């Protein structure tokens, strides 16, 4: 008997969590070692060019993975058309960026970026050969296989990056780490996907057919990448390599945590919503359950990290990064809402409304860019605060669109989110004041982690949180099966 959608979703969340958990844990270990070995300027160099690579990669896949996932029954010719289109655009994008590298270096006032760009951007070409395979795995909810591929890629790339850093390759070690990750991840996608491209009867008709939907995803994803990296872009132009590196380090640690939950829900959300598209009642029920699940994990994890940010940064990667700790405490507030952004936007896409998805994403980008450019003379901290506030407020713009499409109104949304958000905030506040007298950093960090986790769990148990019981029961079932 085949698995039900509910069982596939639960398995997807489990393997998505394991995948992201292992990746972030490995990233934590290697990130600490690399941050101790490398300078702020090394991270700043990579931060300056990251947005160009992300935009080019987004241009290369052109939103077709999402378009394929949104088809009820995509055919082999659909995947084949997307595969060859991605390869052509990927190679073309790399060639354009290769010759534009001097302009990027000039914008950031750093000639060293020319060959760093040309080397790091090779990942665009490599990734183009795996987009269709990853889309096939995503569409078929092969989360376990994606998890194995992702874990293998992060282990191998982190190891290579560390070896390069120990050999004194500075920022080249970070670029090499990124290249190896994309290469291994692409090879693993080919290994686990049963679909293969063919050179027979290549046609781009399916691409043309999907383009009306995918082009809006393309523009939206490019805008999202710019939105997420706008501070790196502006700081690289206006401030020093070191300043850019401090902010990038803060954003990297913040994103490690919210990507953990965001990655879990992102791997199941759209396929599940599309499968339930003809049953609006159950679709909203699935949405609400995923919102509660994301809130249950995201708020205590991100607010808790903000609580221990200074101790963690000093103990893990050194006093030289203390400025980044202050940025982390601000960014964690927005980071806690990022998994909710993912769920709301996936619901919009599942309704086939890529136009609304584009409008909302583009609107956020315009507001952010205008605001940050207007205030960039006020200092980096002010820019980080503004970035955080805008992202939190924009969550309700997304929610308003979902309300219009599904009837999932703001009161229901707040009922699903606020119990976890307010509990996490109260727990972290209480923990902060109770532990404030402790002066030893190791003892302070350990005490805060144990106290905050225990208090949050106790409150959830006393309140009878259904999502806690479901998570515990699923884990217990997995353990019983093993024995």
VOGU-3710 file (C-alpha; in Angstrom, 3 decimals, decimal comma):
1> xxxxxxxxxx> 0,000/0,000/0,000  1,326/3,426/-0,946  1,964/6,124/1,595  -0,758/8,671/2,281  -0,120/12,377/1,758  -0,037/12,841/5,528  2,605/10,116/5,908  4,658/11,593/3,051  4,438/15,021/4,668  5,531/13,692/8,072
11> xxxxxxxxxx> 8,406/11,778/6,485  9,333/14,848/4,459  9,460/17,029/7,573  11,516/14,387/9,397  14,080/13,960/6,633  14,053/17,648/5,844  14,797/18,343/9,501  17,531/15,699/9,598  19,075/17,024/6,395  19,072/20,640/7,500
21> xxxxxxxxxx> 20,042/19,705/11,052  23,097/17,747/9,941  24,045/20,420/7,408  23,778/23,216/9,948  25,609/21,189/12,619  28,464/20,502/10,223  28,338/24,105/9,095  28,529/25,145/12,741  31,677/23,128/13,393  33,497/24,094/10,213
31> xxxxxxxxxx> 32,149/27,643/10,400  33,756/28,085/13,807  37,102/26,767/12,599  37,063/28,848/9,423  35,975/32,029/11,220  38,899/31,620/13,632  41,324/31,022/10,772  40,096/33,663/8,303  39,779/37,426/8,627  36,652/39,576/8,424
41> xxxxxxxxxx> 37,857/40,891/5,059  37,922/37,339/3,612  34,218/36,926/4,377  33,583/40,441/3,154  35,132/39,587/-0,235  32,742/36,655/-0,728  29,778/38,640/0,571  30,350/41,333/-2,051  29,945/38,910/-4,955  27,398/36,473/-3,505
51> xxxxxxxxxx> 24,373/38,340/-4,818  25,654/38,171/-8,425  26,122/34,400/-8,215  22,686/33,916/-6,666  20,981/36,078/-9,273  22,737/34,241/-12,110  21,805/30,845/-10,663  18,207/32,001/-10,352  18,285/33,223/-13,947  19,680/29,860/-14,996
61> xxxxxxxxxx> 16,799/27,833/-13,516  14,291/30,562/-14,499  11,636/29,442/-12,034  11,027/26,172/-13,886  11,587/23,866/-10,872  8,666/25,614/-9,170  6,644/25,488/-12,397  7,295/21,733/-12,706  6,252/21,196/-9,093  3,065/23,134/-9,776
71> xxxxxxxxxx> 2,078/20,759/-12,622  -0,203/17,940/-11,520  1,478/15,357/-13,789  4,663/16,645/-15,467  5,976/14,521/-18,345  9,506/13,475/-19,298  9,560/15,996/-22,129  8,790/18,752/-19,602  11,855/17,848/-17,529  13,995/17,393/-20,656
81> xxxxxxxxxx> 13,041/20,789/-22,018  13,857/22,447/-18,698  17,176/20,590/-18,436  18,561/21,808/-21,757  17,210/25,309/-21,275  18,952/25,511/-17,887  22,271/24,347/-19,322  22,165/26,902/-22,136  21,235/29,772/-19,820  23,735/28,642/-17,154
91> xxxxxxxxxx> 26,666/28,677/-19,565  25,530/31,985/-21,067  25,166/33,587/-17,630  28,668/32,525/-16,645  30,180/33,982/-19,823  28,411/37,302/-19,241  29,597/37,474/-15,615  33,115/36,429/-16,658  33,440/39,549/-18,774  31,561/41,714/-16,247
101> xxxxxxxxxx> 33,928/40,779/-13,397  35,989/44,007/-13,793  32,808/46,063/-13,371  31,910/44,189/-10,169  35,423/44,824/-8,847  35,165/48,502/-9,757  31,804/48,862/-7,988  33,341/47,437/-4,793  36,675/49,271/-5,221  38,622/45,990/-5,094
111> xxxxxxxxxx> 40,571/44,590/-8,076  41,079/41,247/-6,302  37,440/40,462/-7,009  38,000/40,014/-10,761  39,451/36,503/-10,682  37,572/35,578/-7,524  34,340/36,229/-9,450  35,470/34,220/-12,444  36,399/31,287/-10,212  33,407/31,329/-7,828
121> xxxxxxxxxx> 30,847/31,803/-10,609  31,750/28,417/-12,118  29,143/27,078/-9,695  26,464/28,545/-11,997  27,466/26,210/-14,829  27,748/23,204/-12,537  24,347/23,855/-10,932  22,638/24,087/-14,328  23,203/20,353/-14,859  21,312/19,440/-11,670
131> xxxxxxxxxx> 18,274/21,705/-11,705  15,943/19,283/-13,506  17,088/16,349/-11,354  16,470/18,312/-8,155  13,078/19,393/-9,503  12,180/15,735/-10,098  13,180/14,793/-6,546  11,262/17,780/-5,150  8,103/17,056/-7,142  8,083/13,421/-6,058
141> xxxxxxxxxx> 8,717/14,269/-2,373  12,015/12,350/-2,399  13,113/14,250/0,680  15,151/11,364/2,096  17,261/11,228/-1,056  17,677/15,014/-1,106  18,729/14,847/2,538  21,417/12,255/1,866  22,721/14,270/-1,069  22,772/17,513/0,885
151> xxxxxxxxxx> 24,534/15,960/3,874  27,190/14,382/1,654  27,761/17,673/-0,145  28,151/19,746/3,010  30,567/17,256/4,615  32,822/17,063/1,559  32,748/20,784/0,775  33,396/21,811/4,380  36,359/19,447/4,581  37,860/20,813/1,361
161> xxxxxxxxxx> 37,247/24,399/2,483  39,002/23,774/5,787  42,008/22,165/4,103  42,298/25,166/1,784  42,081/27,579/4,728  44,788/25,695/6,624  46,958/25,971/3,506  46,628/29,757/3,706  44,315/30,277/0,714  42,220/32,897/2,572
171> xxxxxxxxxx> 39,041/33,874/0,682  39,837/31,337/-2,062  39,032/28,621/0,482  35,475/29,969/0,850  35,038/30,087/-2,932  36,356/26,528/-3,284  34,042/25,322/-0,540  31,073/26,724/-2,445  32,149/25,135/-5,717  32,644/21,695/-4,173
181> xxxxxxxxxx> 29,236/21,889/-2,460  27,439/22,614/-5,744  29,411/19,924/-7,611  28,730/17,161/-5,067  25,098/18,184/-4,625  24,603/18,026/-8,410  26,241/14,598/-8,646  24,093/13,288/-5,799  20,935/14,576/-7,488  21,892/12,584/-10,597
191> xxxxxxxxxx> 22,542/9,534/-8,443  19,158/9,593/-6,693  16,982/10,778/-9,575  15,722/8,068/-11,942  15,014/10,625/-14,660  17,661/11,221/-17,351  17,883/13,871/-20,091  17,977/12,880/-23,729  19,316/14,538/-26,871  16,550/13,016/-29,004
201> xxxxxxxxxx> 13,716/15,288/-30,082  14,751/18,218/-27,911  11,955/20,746/-27,845  11,475/23,951/-25,902  7,688/23,947/-26,280  7,167/22,859/-22,628  9,449/25,708/-21,535  7,389/28,155/-23,581  4,188/26,718/-22,099  5,431/27,106/-18,525
211> xxxxxxxxxx> 7,103/30,474/-19,097  4,012/32,567/-18,312  4,047/31,103/-14,780  7,800/30,654/-14,362  8,869/34,094/-15,570  7,122/35,661/-12,584  8,873/33,171/-10,296  12,152/34,067/-11,989  11,774/37,797/-11,374  10,488/37,099/-7,839
221> xxxxxxxxxx> 13,445/34,868/-6,973  15,941/37,365/-8,355  14,274/40,040/-6,249  14,359/37,757/-3,192  18,092/37,172/-3,612  18,676/40,903/-3,893  16,423/41,505/-0,872  18,340/38,981/1,236  21,725/40,335/0,188  20,955/44,027/-0,159
231> xxxxxxxxxx> 22,992/44,933/2,911  26,003/42,982/1,654  25,714/44,871/-1,626  25,355/48,312/-0,048  27,970/47,740/2,663  30,464/46,445/0,092  30,075/49,678/-1,869  29,821/52,145/1,032  31,882/50,559/3,836  35,046/48,468/4,202
241> xxxxxxxxxx> 35,701/44,750/3,606  35,857/44,295/7,378  32,493/45,981/7,997  30,909/43,868/5,275  32,492/40,740/6,753  31,120/41,511/10,247  27,580/41,854/8,931  27,911/38,814/6,670  29,101/36,701/9,594  26,048/37,780/11,602
251> xxxxxxxxxx> 23,656/37,027/8,744  25,345/33,655/8,146  24,831/32,495/11,737  21,281/33,834/11,836  20,407/32,124/8,554  21,865/28,790/9,710  19,056/28,569/12,253  16,120/29,824/10,253  17,195/27,758/7,226  16,975/24,713/9,476
261> xxxxxxxxxx> 13,207/25,169/9,872  12,674/26,902/6,537  14,315/24,002/4,734  12,081/21,481/6,499  8,814/23,134/5,525  9,983/24,257/2,081  10,632/20,681/0,973  7,024/19,638/1,578  4,890/22,792/1,497  4,265/23,358/-2,198
271> xxxxxxxxxx> 3,865/19,678/-3,214  1,374/19,207/-0,362  -0,546/22,406/-1,130  -0,722/21,493/-4,828  -1,958/17,979/-3,989  -4,775/19,513/-1,900  -5,564/22,300/-4,378  -9,013/20,890/-5,170  -9,902/20,570/-1,486  -9,639/24,083/-0,047
281> xxxxxxxxxx> -10,738/23,106/3,465  -8,039/20,470/3,904  -5,517/22,718/2,176  -6,042/25,446/4,789  -5,907/22,841/7,571  -2,552/21,622/6,240  -1,370/25,232/6,026  -2,349/25,972/9,621  -0,648/22,849/10,920  2,585/23,728/9,123
291> xxxxxxxxxx> 2,381/27,321/10,435  2,041/26,026/13,995  4,878/23,566/13,462  7,187/26,269/12,086  6,267/28,718/14,875  6,740/26,044/17,544  10,371/25,589/16,471  11,371/28,899/14,929  10,609/31,401/17,689  12,358/29,630/20,598
301> xxxxxxxxxx> 15,311/28,701/18,401  15,939/32,165/16,914  15,090/34,212/20,010  17,140/31,775/22,072  20,126/32,268/19,789  19,767/36,017/20,203  19,855/35,456/23,960  23,270/33,750/23,850  24,687/35,499/20,757  27,471/37,463/22,491
311> xxxxxxxxxx> 28,712/34,532/24,574  28,515/32,165/21,598  30,404/34,460/19,221  33,211/35,267/21,668  33,667/31,659/22,776  33,244/30,065/19,341  34,998/32,363/16,879  36,737/34,962/18,997  36,511/38,493/20,343  37,375/39,921/16,911
321> xxxxxxxxxx> 33,796/39,106/15,799  32,001/40,782/18,746  30,445/43,414/16,449  28,691/40,593/14,572  27,068/39,435/17,819  25,164/42,696/18,124  23,877/42,355/14,570  22,791/38,765/15,293  20,598/39,894/18,178  18,724/42,206/15,826
331> xxxxxxxxxx> 18,543/39,837/12,850  17,170/36,969/14,948  13,878/38,832/15,337  13,310/38,785/11,580  14,850/35,330/11,245  12,142/33,850/13,455  9,511/34,823/10,868  11,332/33,558/7,769  9,823/30,027/7,804  6,383/31,669/7,913
341> xxxxxxxxxx> 7,310/33,710/4,819  8,101/30,417/3,089  4,757/28,840/3,946  2,676/31,859/2,966  4,501/32,332/-0,333  4,190/28,622/-1,181  0,450/28,806/-0,622  0,257/31,728/-3,070  2,217/29,715/-5,654  0,068/26,614/-5,156
351> xxxxxxxxxx> -2,917/28,722/-6,217  -1,126/29,481/-9,481  -0,827/33,162/-8,573  2,761/33,811/-9,514  1,673/37,363/-10,365  0,813/38,078/-6,726  4,001/36,330/-5,623  5,995/38,624/-7,891  4,159/41,776/-6,815  4,672/41,076/-3,108
361> xxxxxxxxxx> 8,331/40,121/-3,470  9,108/43,066/-5,720  7,293/45,439/-3,363  9,442/44,283/-0,453  12,573/44,848/-2,510  11,587/48,378/-3,493  10,736/49,349/0,094  13,991/47,875/1,414  16,269/49,448/-1,161  14,727/52,918/-0,880
371> xxxxxxxxxx> 14,757/52,818/2,928  18,317/51,520/3,256  19,762/53,932/0,693  18,062/56,852/2,478  19,504/55,909/5,883  22,907/54,414/5,009  24,694/57,500/6,344  23,200/56,715/9,780  25,405/53,665/10,268  25,292/49,901/9,856
381> xxxxxxxxxx> 23,320/49,178/13,056  20,524/51,499/11,979  20,410/49,796/8,576  20,208/46,359/10,203  17,333/47,506/12,455  15,452/48,954/9,467  15,998/45,743/7,459  14,626/43,692/10,358  11,549/45,855/10,964  10,612/45,925/7,275
391> xxxxxxxxxx> 10,829/42,131/6,990  8,693/41,544/10,078  6,003/43,954/8,907  6,004/42,509/5,396  4,946/39,140/6,797  1,468/40,601/7,173  1,414/41,683/3,536  1,922/38,034/2,583  -0,713/36,981/5,072  -3,201/39,429/3,571
401> xxxxxxxxxx> -2,710/37,883/0,118  -3,219/34,373/1,504  -6,346/35,596/3,319  -7,736/36,827/0,012  -6,978/33,532/-1,752  -7,978/31,030/0,946  -9,979/32,722/3,707  -7,151/32,112/6,199  -7,645/35,429/8,001  -5,266/37,379/10,208
411> xxxxxxxxxx> -7,022/36,344/13,437  -6,537/32,646/12,646  -2,944/33,342/11,641  -2,208/35,162/14,909  -3,954/32,385/16,846  -1,556/29,898/15,240  1,586/32,020/15,698  1,301/34,196/18,811  1,145/31,456/21,485  4,592/30,256/20,431
421> xxxxxxxxxx> 6,042/33,715/19,752  4,892/35,204/23,070  5,902/32,122/25,048  9,381/32,175/23,514  9,734/35,925/24,169  8,615/35,547/27,801  10,922/32,579/28,372  13,968/34,353/26,908  13,249/37,534/28,873  12,913/35,619/32,147
431> xxxxxxxxxx> 16,050/33,605/31,419  18,019/36,765/30,632  17,230/38,457/33,939  17,626/35,343/36,090  21,041/34,496/34,629  22,357/38,056/34,271  24,536/37,899/37,443  26,608/35,009/36,035  29,992/36,300/34,845  31,654/33,175/33,456
441> xxxxxxxxxx> 30,785/33,037/29,743  30,757/29,236/29,448  28,558/28,872/32,518  26,305/31,724/31,398  25,732/30,271/27,925  25,152/26,741/29,206  22,764/27,872/31,934  20,758/30,001/29,525  20,392/27,184/27,004  19,262/24,643/29,606
451> xxxxxxxxxx> 16,948/27,032/31,433  15,314/28,446/28,290  14,775/25,013/26,712  13,356/23,565/29,927  11,009/26,497/30,526  9,716/26,487/26,947  9,096/22,734/27,024  7,359/22,983/30,392  5,047/25,754/29,210  4,167/23,796/26,066
461> xxxxxxxxxx> 3,407/20,679/28,115  1,288/22,568/30,641  -0,576/24,367/27,840  -1,219/21,019/26,127  0,292/22,103/22,789  -0,973/19,635/20,207  2,025/20,127/17,928  4,392/19,068/20,738  2,467/15,822/21,251  2,439/15,074/17,521
471> xxxxxxxxxx> 6,184/15,624/17,225  6,902/13,420/20,238  4,603/10,657/18,986  6,184/10,643/15,538  9,707/10,413/16,974  8,651/7,595/19,318  7,107/5,701/16,403  10,347/6,004/14,444  12,335/4,719/17,417  9,948/1,740/17,944
481> xxx> 10,272/0,751/14,275  14,046/0,617/14,624  13,752/-1,731/17,578
//
